[in-house]
């Protein structure tokens, strides 16, 4: 599961408001090497620039930190949002850092969602549905 995916996941059970992010408890993390092909560079920068306004930065920070990545700044300044080096590094964090095995835990309800082979199981029991 990519950190980009984690950024949008929420607990949709009846007992949750869905407002809080899911805490990552990693067992196995994989960080792929960034693509250094110059032909994809502009596409990656454009992708991150368009995504940046919709990212939940606090969720990204906590997810990255849980996976052992402490390189993200506490806030994204306008200068950083224009910096190609930062945008490429952010692309790498969002797309190349994977939670392979672990657990996502709703901070509001304590409900756990297992991650196995990079796939999160968010199936709810019938009693948990609205």
C-alpha atoms as a printed R data frame, in Angstrom:
    type eleno elety resid chain resno       x      y       z
1   ATOM     1    CA   UNK     A     1   0.000  0.000   0.000
2   ATOM     2    CA   UNK     A     2   1.456  3.338  -1.029
3   ATOM     3    CA   UNK     A     3   1.526  6.331   1.289
4   ATOM     4    CA   UNK     A     4  -0.631  8.116  -1.279
5   ATOM     5    CA   UNK     A     5  -3.320  5.477  -0.728
6   ATOM     6    CA   UNK     A     6  -2.996  5.759   3.050
7   ATOM     7    CA   UNK     A     7  -3.549  9.506   2.769
8   ATOM     8    CA   UNK     A     8  -7.156  9.059   1.634
9   ATOM     9    CA   UNK     A     9  -8.246  5.978   3.605
10  ATOM    10    CA   UNK     A    10 -10.718  6.382   6.481
11  ATOM    11    CA   UNK     A    11 -12.777  4.047   8.664
12  ATOM    12    CA   UNK     A    12 -16.315  4.037   7.240
13  ATOM    13    CA   UNK     A    13 -17.923  1.978   9.980
14  ATOM    14    CA   UNK     A    14 -21.080  3.174  11.720
15  ATOM    15    CA   UNK     A    15 -19.140  3.958  14.909
16  ATOM    16    CA   UNK     A    16 -16.672  6.280  13.164
17  ATOM    17    CA   UNK     A    17 -17.095  9.812  11.874
18  ATOM    18    CA   UNK     A    18 -14.402  9.058   9.275
19  ATOM    19    CA   UNK     A    19 -12.673 12.294  10.167
20  ATOM    20    CA   UNK     A    20  -9.492 10.774  11.578
21  ATOM    21    CA   UNK     A    21  -6.689  9.119   9.683
22  ATOM    22    CA   UNK     A    22  -5.579  5.539  10.184
23  ATOM    23    CA   UNK     A    23  -2.423  4.943  12.219
24  ATOM    24    CA   UNK     A    24   0.192  2.743  10.532
25  ATOM    25    CA   UNK     A    25   1.837 -0.064  12.485
26  ATOM    26    CA   UNK     A    26   4.369 -1.501  10.048
27  ATOM    27    CA   UNK     A    27   5.687 -5.048  10.053
28  ATOM    28    CA   UNK     A    28   7.305 -4.905   6.616
29  ATOM    29    CA   UNK     A    29   8.051 -1.800   4.547
30  ATOM    30    CA   UNK     A    30   9.469 -1.650   1.028
31  ATOM    31    CA   UNK     A    31  11.039  1.461  -0.489
32  ATOM    32    CA   UNK     A    32  11.571  1.183  -4.228
33  ATOM    33    CA   UNK     A    33  14.352  3.055  -5.953
34  ATOM    34    CA   UNK     A    34  13.128  6.267  -7.583
35  ATOM    35    CA   UNK     A    35  12.882  6.295 -11.353
36  ATOM    36    CA   UNK     A    36  15.805  8.395 -12.552
37  ATOM    37    CA   UNK     A    37  14.633  8.440 -16.167
38  ATOM    38    CA   UNK     A    38  14.610 12.101 -17.183
39  ATOM    39    CA   UNK     A    39  11.670 11.511 -19.533
40  ATOM    40    CA   UNK     A    40   9.316 10.942 -16.563
41  ATOM    41    CA   UNK     A    41  10.641 13.809 -14.448
42  ATOM    42    CA   UNK     A    42   8.248 16.476 -15.769
43  ATOM    43    CA   UNK     A    43   5.242 14.128 -15.482
44  ATOM    44    CA   UNK     A    44   6.111 13.329 -11.840
45  ATOM    45    CA   UNK     A    45   6.497 17.024 -10.975
46  ATOM    46    CA   UNK     A    46   3.176 17.892 -12.648
47  ATOM    47    CA   UNK     A    47   1.449 15.014 -10.854
48  ATOM    48    CA   UNK     A    48   2.673 16.104  -7.404
49  ATOM    49    CA   UNK     A    49   1.915 19.787  -8.059
50  ATOM    50    CA   UNK     A    50  -1.684 18.925  -8.898
51  ATOM    51    CA   UNK     A    51  -1.983 16.592  -5.910
52  ATOM    52    CA   UNK     A    52  -0.366 18.844  -3.299
53  ATOM    53    CA   UNK     A    53  -3.458 20.962  -2.458
54  ATOM    54    CA   UNK     A    54  -5.538 17.861  -1.694
55  ATOM    55    CA   UNK     A    55  -2.978 16.005   0.443
56  ATOM    56    CA   UNK     A    56  -3.683 15.701   4.156
57  ATOM    57    CA   UNK     A    57  -0.188 16.775   5.188
58  ATOM    58    CA   UNK     A    58  -0.527 15.726   8.852
59  ATOM    59    CA   UNK     A    59  -1.632 12.230   7.765
60  ATOM    60    CA   UNK     A    60   1.274 12.005   5.336
61  ATOM    61    CA   UNK     A    61   3.749 13.091   8.021
62  ATOM    62    CA   UNK     A    62   2.501 10.572  10.570
63  ATOM    63    CA   UNK     A    63   2.360  7.761   7.998
64  ATOM    64    CA   UNK     A    64   5.845  8.474   6.710
65  ATOM    65    CA   UNK     A    65   7.234  8.710  10.238
66  ATOM    66    CA   UNK     A    66   5.619  5.380  11.194
67  ATOM    67    CA   UNK     A    67   7.356  3.802   8.199
68  ATOM    68    CA   UNK     A    68  10.738  5.239   9.228
69  ATOM    69    CA   UNK     A    69  10.803  8.225   6.869
70  ATOM    70    CA   UNK     A    70  11.680 11.427   8.694
71  ATOM    71    CA   UNK     A    71  12.650 13.593   5.711
72  ATOM    72    CA   UNK     A    72   9.391 15.507   5.161
73  ATOM    73    CA   UNK     A    73   9.164 19.105   6.386
74  ATOM    74    CA   UNK     A    74   6.504 19.971   8.997
75  ATOM    75    CA   UNK     A    75   4.752 22.316   6.525
76  ATOM    76    CA   UNK     A    76   4.871 22.936   2.792
77  ATOM    77    CA   UNK     A    77   5.805 26.531   2.129
78  ATOM    78    CA   UNK     A    78   5.022 28.239  -1.202
79  ATOM    79    CA   UNK     A    79   8.744 28.064  -1.992
80  ATOM    80    CA   UNK     A    80   8.820 24.286  -1.443
81  ATOM    81    CA   UNK     A    81   5.709 23.851  -3.590
82  ATOM    82    CA   UNK     A    82   7.708 25.306  -6.505
83  ATOM    83    CA   UNK     A    83  10.979 23.482  -5.782
84  ATOM    84    CA   UNK     A    84  11.519 20.659  -8.309
85  ATOM    85    CA   UNK     A    85  13.859 18.755  -5.991
86  ATOM    86    CA   UNK     A    86  11.270 18.746  -3.212
87  ATOM    87    CA   UNK     A    87   8.463 17.769  -5.600
88  ATOM    88    CA   UNK     A    88  10.464 14.817  -6.948
89  ATOM    89    CA   UNK     A    89  11.338 13.708  -3.402
90  ATOM    90    CA   UNK     A    90   7.657 13.980  -2.432
91  ATOM    91    CA   UNK     A    91   6.699 11.889  -5.471
92  ATOM    92    CA   UNK     A    92   9.166  9.249  -4.265
93  ATOM    93    CA   UNK     A    93   7.634  9.216  -0.757
94  ATOM    94    CA   UNK     A    94   4.064  9.022  -2.085
95  ATOM    95    CA   UNK     A    95   4.606  6.458  -4.827
96  ATOM    96    CA   UNK     A    96   7.705  4.400  -3.974
97  ATOM    97    CA   UNK     A    97   7.229  3.773  -0.228
98  ATOM    98    CA   UNK     A    98   4.990  0.768   0.425
99  ATOM    99    CA   UNK     A    99   3.498 -0.776   3.546
100 ATOM   100    CA   UNK     A   100   3.816 -4.456   2.600
101 ATOM   101    CA   UNK     A   101   2.564 -5.997   5.849
102 ATOM   102    CA   UNK     A   102   1.196 -4.341   8.947
103 ATOM   103    CA   UNK     A   103  -1.908 -2.857  10.469
104 ATOM   104    CA   UNK     A   104  -3.943  0.312  10.016
105 ATOM   105    CA   UNK     A   105  -5.753  1.362  13.191
106 ATOM   106    CA   UNK     A   106  -8.590  3.868  13.411
107 ATOM   107    CA   UNK     A   107  -7.501  6.393  16.025
108 ATOM   108    CA   UNK     A   108 -11.135  7.176  16.800
109 ATOM   109    CA   UNK     A   109 -12.542  3.667  17.357
110 ATOM   110    CA   UNK     A   110  -9.534  1.378  17.663
111 ATOM   111    CA   UNK     A   111 -10.781 -0.746  14.716
112 ATOM   112    CA   UNK     A   112  -7.874 -2.502  13.026
113 ATOM   113    CA   UNK     A   113  -7.487 -3.163   9.302
114 ATOM   114    CA   UNK     A   114  -4.745 -5.644   8.335
115 ATOM   115    CA   UNK     A   115  -2.398 -5.023   5.425
116 ATOM   116    CA   UNK     A   116  -1.117 -8.195   3.751
117 ATOM   117    CA   UNK     A   117   1.142 -8.208   0.701
118 ATOM   118    CA   UNK     A   118   0.440 -4.503   0.209
119 ATOM   119    CA   UNK     A   119  -3.347 -4.884   0.199
120 ATOM   120    CA   UNK     A   120  -5.428 -3.418   3.014
121 ATOM   121    CA   UNK     A   121  -8.524 -5.353   4.064
122 ATOM   122    CA   UNK     A   122 -11.177 -2.785   4.943
123 ATOM   123    CA   UNK     A   123 -14.117 -5.187   4.841
124 ATOM   124    CA   UNK     A   124 -16.580 -4.393   7.592
125 ATOM   125    CA   UNK     A   125 -18.739 -6.862   9.462
126 ATOM   126    CA   UNK     A   126 -22.437 -6.385   8.750
127 ATOM   127    CA   UNK     A   127 -22.946 -5.136  12.301
128 ATOM   128    CA   UNK     A   128 -20.423 -2.339  11.649
129 ATOM   129    CA   UNK     A   129 -22.315 -0.944   8.648
130 ATOM   130    CA   UNK     A   130 -24.621  2.035   8.837
